[in-house]
Amino acid sequence: MLGTVRAQAERYAGFWCDLRLRTMLRTLGSCTVSPTSPVDNAFDAAERETWRGRAQAYRDTYALLCAATVPVLLDAVTAGPGTRLLDVGTGTGSVALAAVERGARVVAVDAEPSMVELTAARLPASAPALVAALPVLPFADASFDAVTANFVLNHVGRPRSALEETRRVLRPGGVLAATIWATPAEVGQRLVPEALAAAGAVRPSDLPVLAAEDDFERSAAGLAGLVRSAGFVDVAVRTERWVHVVARDDWWAGPAAGIAAVGRTLVAQPEKVRRAAYERFVEAGTALVGPDGLLRLPHAAFLVTGRAPAGG
Ligand SMILES: C[S@@+](CC[C@H](N)C(=O)[O-])C[C@H]1O[C@@H](n2cnc3c(N)ncnc32)[C@H](O)[C@@H]1O
């Protein structure tokens, strides 16, 4: 895998002809990028399990929901021709692909090999997709003008360390833009979790929560505080709202494929509870169905931006 990563990065360096990337290649020569990406806590281990082999299922379900914030993320980092942009936790590459279309010089990374494989197939050769897991990125200091992380910080075991690492790879004055799900959760965010709760579903014991010392308050202020504590300046948070329109069974297909904590919870239930949860979901969803028969699911996300200090 490291050989593949090096080959991708070499193509990339050839395209850029950039001294910093030569440094990045030297870094790759000694880094620990592996097909499975190392984990250092129980939360990360559970996350790896959650995403393992699920790239196609993610692309066909939740990726369509998460794509809503792509334009605002790219606007927030003023992605345009020549911007050196790193998309962390790229998933199936929605942000990376849109950034390429804006003329940015893109690198995409994800902890899950099936995501990287799928994203690599969507991106041009000039935009490598690599297996790498926060909080360790295989790039030299100050390699990028912009870092994006669309719904990733809520999936990492050490969010502060992950953010510090994104600051390290940003040049002084470079911009981070990241999203997480907003609180209080909108109706669309609550639909499946509430159906599970009403059916008596029990959270699986192998789904850990963040260690107290790694956690942060899930509010705009809590997110801003986290990003500031990782050394960013000019930190701002705003709420993005949109309505996701989707067929009822397509929406159920995401958790039914075991995606994210809600999916892990659903698939861990006995058949009887799963069936009851689906019935509750259908019942509660009736009020959200539009004239075309599709669900209209309001969602909200916090978008945080921050700048790496000019002094490095
Ligand atoms: C909700 S998906 C978001 C994907 C993508 N950003 C999008 O907009 O569709 C979360 C992604 O984060 C990745 N991920 C989870 N933990 C990670 C880590 N420690 N480092 C890098 N990626 C991680 C998962 O593999 C998954 O692809």
The ligand as an SDF file (V2000), in Angstrom:
LIG
                    3D

 27 29  0  0  0  0  0  0  0  0999 V2000
  -19.6410   10.9790    7.4750 C   0  0  0  0  0  0  0  0  0  0  0  0
  -18.3440   10.4580    6.4700 S   0  0  0  0  0  0  0  0  0  0  0  0
  -17.9900   11.9830    5.6160 C   0  0  0  0  0  0  0  0  0  0  0  0
  -17.3510   11.7230    4.2810 C   0  0  0  0  0  0  0  0  0  0  0  0
  -17.1300   12.9470    3.3860 C   0  0  0  0  0  0  0  0  0  0  0  0
  -16.3620   13.9740    4.0420 N   0  0  0  0  0  0  0  0  0  0  0  0
  -18.4080   13.5040    2.8160 C   0  0  0  0  0  0  0  0  0  0  0  0
  -18.5570   14.7190    2.8200 O   0  0  0  0  0  0  0  0  0  0  0  0
  -19.2340   12.7200    2.3360 O   0  0  0  0  0  0  0  0  0  0  0  0
  -16.9840   10.3240    7.5920 C   0  0  0  0  0  0  0  0  0  0  0  0
  -15.6980    9.8460    6.9310 C   0  0  0  0  0  0  0  0  0  0  0  0
  -14.6340   10.0250    7.8660 O   0  0  0  0  0  0  0  0  0  0  0  0
  -13.7480    8.9260    7.7290 C   0  0  0  0  0  0  0  0  0  0  0  0
  -12.9770    8.8320    8.9590 N   0  0  0  0  0  0  0  0  0  0  0  0
  -13.3740    8.3600   10.1650 C   0  0  0  0  0  0  0  0  0  0  0  0
  -12.3730    8.4680   11.0470 N   0  0  0  0  0  0  0  0  0  0  0  0
  -11.3270    9.0340   10.3900 C   0  0  0  0  0  0  0  0  0  0  0  0
  -10.0010    9.3900   10.7660 C   0  0  0  0  0  0  0  0  0  0  0  0
   -9.5380    9.2080   12.0040 N   0  0  0  0  0  0  0  0  0  0  0  0
   -9.1850    9.9440    9.8250 N   0  0  0  0  0  0  0  0  0  0  0  0
   -9.6330   10.1350    8.5570 C   0  0  0  0  0  0  0  0  0  0  0  0
  -10.8650    9.7910    8.1530 N   0  0  0  0  0  0  0  0  0  0  0  0
  -11.7080    9.2600    9.0530 C   0  0  0  0  0  0  0  0  0  0  0  0
  -14.6600    7.7530    7.4620 C   0  0  0  0  0  0  0  0  0  0  0  0
  -13.9560    6.6690    6.8840 O   0  0  0  0  0  0  0  0  0  0  0  0
  -15.6920    8.3810    6.5300 C   0  0  0  0  0  0  0  0  0  0  0  0
  -15.3020    8.2630    5.1880 O   0  0  0  0  0  0  0  0  0  0  0  0
  1  2  1  0
  2  3  1  0
  2 10  1  0
  3  4  1  0
  4  5  1  0
  5  6  1  0
  5  7  1  0
  7  8  2  0
  7  9  1  0
 10 11  1  0
 11 12  1  0
 11 26  1  0
 12 13  1  0
 13 14  1  0
 13 24  1  0
 14 15  1  0
 14 23  1  0
 15 16  2  0
 16 17  1  0
 17 18  1  0
 17 23  2  0
 18 19  1  0
 18 20  2  0
 20 21  1  0
 21 22  2  0
 22 23  1  0
 24 25  1  0
 24 26  1  0
 26 27  1  0
M  CHG  2   2   1   9  -1
M  END
$$$$
